Amino acid sequence: FLEKHLQEFPDRPILKWVDMNHRKSWNGTADKDLEHQSISVAQLHFMSNRLAKGFADLGIEKGDRVILFVPMSVPLYTAMFALQKIGAIPTFLDSWARRDQLGVSAEVCSPKAMISFEQAFDLCAGAPAFDSLPIKVVLGPHSKTYDAKLEDLQQSQGEVEISPVAQEDTALITFTTGSSGTPKGANRTHRFLAAQHYAL
């Protein structure tokens, strides 16, 4: 879809958001505009391509589950599209889940990598499923050592081919909090996401 949109309307804004500093200066009324920032289809395509190459060079492959524990932001979407381009499976844990529930979710999905902030890695430390992760990618300020920094991977040179997938292959996994028991992972197939896209 991203390739198709790139051909049809490369300059169209594809993501918009409000910078927190702008939000603080807004008086909350409709008579004053709330300034938005955005990136275009072409910019998102370029950024996710660079990141896909970085992930591939790091050893992330088709079918690998990768925990993406990042708030809604440009890095979240570029990482998600980059992982899907190489056929990896972005896996989303519920941010409201307790530490032990996060550990159970990680055990269920058997991830190869995790992408998150240092605070999240600290929160999950001690849980075997997180401690044994082969690849840890950090985003933002940090004091410890990780396998890679997302900001560095974003500068990767070159490009990887789109990994072919079947309609019923898993495109992403989203976990519940597990408040009523064991966290459950919802399997979102490529067919499911495509149907959502067409409906929207």
Secondary structure, 3 states (H helix, E strand, C coil): CHHHHHHHCCCCEEEEECCHHHHHHCCCCCCCCCCCEEEEHHHHHHHHHHHHHHHHHHCCCCCCEEEEECCCCHHHHHHHHHHHHCCCEEEECCCCCCHHHHHHHHHHHCCCEEEECHHHHHHHCCCHHHHCCCEEEECCCCCCCCCEEHHHHCCCCCCCCCCCCCCCCEEEEEECCCCCCCCCEEEEEHHHHHHHHHHC
